[in-house]
Amino acid sequence: MSGDPARDDARKRFWDQATVETLPDGFAVLLDGRTVRLPGGTALCVRSAALATALAAEWQAAGGSKGGVFTPADLPLTRIAGTMLERIAPDRSATVAVLAGYAGGDLLCYRVRTPALLVERQRQEWDPWLDWLRVRYGISLTVTEGVMPIAQSEEALGAVRAVLDALSDGALAALGVAVPALGSLVLGLALAEGRLTAEQATACATLDERTQMELWGHDAQQAERLSRLERDVRDAETFLRLVNES
């Protein structure tokens, strides 16, 4: 084993061409004329031609050419599509419950007491999105200082579940990537509605880390982690856009 999880998951490319086939119920991704099957056996077939084209492009690029090496990390849109088709479509309730749980500990609700610079930045950058949640959905979340957990009201959590229940399978799948990365359901919903870009959502979610690096100096490991986080959120943003296109 290499010790690198991504490389330990490496696979050899066995196809020459990835294409899209139009079917009565959607658009399927094919490898050398054979339908791609997800781990659970479901065909990689989606209702959006734009998404199918992007999925095929992802497979066409993976490994470079036949015999090349790729990993699941090279197929981020396929991973999200797989979640949509094999986990969410059969039963949305588990995903809704997991995502709703993030409202109970949303990043934006936990504030620092010091330093003063970060206290003010949290107020300036985070308060507007809690205000947006209240105006847009009628949901008010309680804010606290420190890291000790606080209980959000059942009224607020019930309203959050109702919002999530109304979302499409594709939106839930994308939020399943974006929300854990951001640590915030509020920012995830703003991303899903196009109120925030991936870059803006990531900047908001990493306010603490960015401020610490500004105060104490650049941290290469931290910077790499933040780069990976933004990449995940960007993948979710791309999926959200494509799944809603015809």
C-alpha positions in Angstrom: 0.0 0.0 0.0 1.2 3.5 -0.8 -0.2 5.2 2.4 -2.1 7.7 0.3 -5.8 6.8 0.4 -6.4 8.4 -3.0 -3.7 6.3 -4.7 -4.6 3.2 -2.8 -8.0 3.5 -4.5 -6.3 3.8 -7.9 -7.9 1.9 -10.8 -6.8 1.3 -14.4 -8.9 2.8 -17.2 -10.4 0.1 -19.4 -12.3 2.2 -22.0 -11.5 4.4 -25.0 -14.6 6.6 -25.4 -17.2 7.9 -23.0 -20.4 9.0 -24.7 -24.0 9.9 -23.9 -27.1 8.0 -25.1 -30.5 9.5 -25.2 -33.1 7.2 -23.7 -36.9 7.6 -23.1 -36.3 8.2 -19.4 -33.1 10.3 -19.5 -29.5 10.4 -20.7 -27.2 7.5 -20.0 -23.4 7.6 -19.8 -21.7 4.9 -21.8 -18.1 3.6 -21.9 -17.3 2.1 -25.3 -21.1 1.6 -25.8 -21.8 0.0 -22.4 -23.8 1.8 -19.8 -21.9 2.8 -16.7 -23.2 1.0 -13.6 -22.9 2.6 -10.2 -21.8 0.5 -7.2 -25.3 -0.6 -6.4 -25.9 -1.7 -10.0 -28.0 1.4 -11.0 -27.4 2.7 -14.5 -25.7 6.2 -14.6 -28.7 7.8 -16.3 -29.9 11.3 -15.5 -32.7 13.6 -16.7 -30.4 16.5 -17.6 -28.6 16.4 -20.9 -26.1 19.0 -19.6 -25.3 16.9 -16.5 -25.0 13.7 -18.6 -22.5 15.5 -20.9 -20.5 16.7 -18.0 -20.5 13.2 -16.5 -19.3 11.7 -19.8 -16.5 14.4 -20.0 -15.4 13.4 -16.5 -15.1 9.8 -17.5 -13.4 10.7 -20.8 -10.7 12.7 -18.8 -10.2 10.1 -16.1 -6.9 8.4 -16.5 -6.1 10.3 -19.6 -6.4 7.3 -22.0 -7.0 3.6 -22.0 -4.6 1.9 -19.5 -4.1 5.1 -17.5 -4.7 5.3 -13.8 -7.5 7.1 -12.1 -9.2 7.3 -8.7 -12.8 8.0 -7.6 -11.6 11.5 -6.7 -11.3 12.1 -10.5 -15.1 11.6 -10.8 -16.7 14.0 -8.3 -19.9 14.7 -10.3 -20.4 10.9 -10.8 -20.1 10.5 -7.0 -22.8 13.1 -6.4 -25.0 11.6 -9.1 -24.5 8.2 -7.6 -25.7 9.5 -4.2 -28.8 11.1 -5.9 -29.7 7.9 -7.8 -28.8 5.1 -5.3 -29.3 6.7 -1.9 -31.7 9.6 -2.2 -34.1 8.6 -4.9 -35.1 5.3 -3.1 -35.5 7.0 0.3 -35.0 10.8 0.9 -35.7 10.7 4.6 -32.2 9.7 5.8 -30.5 12.4 3.8 -33.0 15.0 5.0 -32.4 14.0 8.6 -28.6 14.2 8.3 -28.7 17.6 6.6 -31.3 18.9 9.1 -28.9 17.9 11.9 -26.5 20.5 10.7 -28.9 23.3 11.6 -28.6 22.2 15.2 -24.9 23.0 15.2 -24.6 25.4 12.3 -21.2 27.1 12.1 -22.8 30.5 11.9 -24.4 30.1 15.3 -21.1 29.6 17.2 -19.1 32.8 17.8 -15.8 33.6 19.5 -15.2 36.0 22.3 -11.7 37.0 21.2 -9.9 38.3 19.3 -11.9 41.5 18.6 -11.0 41.4 14.9 -12.6 38.0 14.5 -15.6 38.9 16.7 -16.4 41.8 14.4 -15.8 39.8 11.2 -18.1 37.1 12.3 -20.8 39.7 12.9 -20.3 41.3 9.6 -20.0 38.2 7.5 -22.3 35.7 9.3 -25.2 37.8 10.6 -26.4 38.7 7.1 -26.9 35.0 6.2 -28.8 34.3 9.4 -31.0 37.3 8.6 -31.4 35.9 5.1 -32.6 32.5 6.5 -35.1 34.3 8.7 -36.5 36.5 5.9 -36.4 33.8 3.2 -37.8 30.8 5.2 -39.0 32.3 8.5 -36.4 30.3 10.4 -34.6 31.9 13.3 -31.5 30.2 14.7 -30.1 31.0 18.2 -26.5 32.3 18.3 -24.1 31.7 21.2 -20.5 32.4 22.2 -18.1 29.5 22.6 -18.3 25.9 21.5 -20.7 24.4 24.0 -23.7 23.0 22.1 -27.0 24.9 22.2 -30.4 23.5 21.4 -32.3 25.1 18.5 -36.0 25.3 18.9 -38.2 22.4 17.6 -40.1 25.0 15.6 -36.9 26.0 13.8 -35.7 22.5 13.2 -39.1 21.4 11.9 -39.1 24.3 9.5 -35.6 23.3 8.3 -36.9 19.8 7.6 -39.8 21.2 5.6 -37.4 23.3 3.5 -35.2 20.2 2.8 -38.3 18.0 2.0 -39.2 20.5 -0.7 -35.8 20.3 -2.5 -35.2 18.0 -5.5 -33.1 14.8 -5.2 -30.3 16.6 -7.1 -30.2 19.5 -4.7 -30.2 17.2 -1.7 -27.3 15.2 -3.2 -25.3 18.4 -3.8 -26.0 19.7 -0.3 -24.8 16.3 1.0 -21.3 17.4 -0.2 -21.5 21.2 0.4 -23.0 21.3 3.9 -20.5 19.0 5.6 -17.7 20.8 3.9 -19.0 24.2 5.0 -20.2 23.1 8.4 -23.3 25.2 7.7 -26.7 24.3 6.4 -27.4 28.0 6.1 -24.5 28.6 3.7 -25.5 25.4 1.8 -29.0 26.6 1.2 -27.7 30.0 0.1 -25.4 28.2 -2.4 -28.3 26.1 -3.6 -30.4 29.2 -4.3 -27.5 30.9 -6.1 -27.2 33.6 -3.4 -23.6 32.6 -2.8 -20.9 31.2 -5.2 -18.7 28.3 -4.1 -15.9 30.8 -3.6 -18.0 33.1 -1.4 -19.5 30.3 0.6 -16.1 28.8 1.3 -14.7 32.2 2.3 -17.5 32.7 4.7 -17.2 29.2 6.2 -13.4 29.5 6.6 -13.5 33.0 8.2 -11.9 31.8 11.4 -9.0 30.0 9.6 -8.3 32.8 7.3 -8.2 35.3 10.1 -5.9 33.1 12.1 -3.5 32.9 9.2 -3.7 36.6 8.8 -2.8 37.2 12.4 -0.2 34.4 12.9 1.1 33.7 9.5 0.6 31.4 6.5 0.0 27.7 7.3 0.7 25.5 4.3 -1.3 22.5 5.6 -4.2 24.7 6.5 -4.1 26.4 3.1 -4.2 23.0 1.4 -7.2 21.9 3.5 -9.0 25.0 2.6 -8.3 24.5 -1.1 -9.7 20.9 -0.9 -12.8 22.3 0.9 -13.4 24.9 -1.8 -13.0 22.2 -4.5 -15.7 20.1 -2.8 -18.0 23.1 -2.6 -17.3 24.0 -6.3 -18.2 20.4 -7.3 -21.5 20.7 -5.5 -22.1 24.1 -7.1 -21.4 22.7 -10.6 -23.8 19.8 -9.9 -26.5 22.1 -8.8 -26.2 24.1 -12.0 -26.1 21.2 -14.3 -28.8 19.0 -12.7 -31.3 21.9 -13.3 -30.4 22.4 -16.9 -32.2 20.6 -19.7 
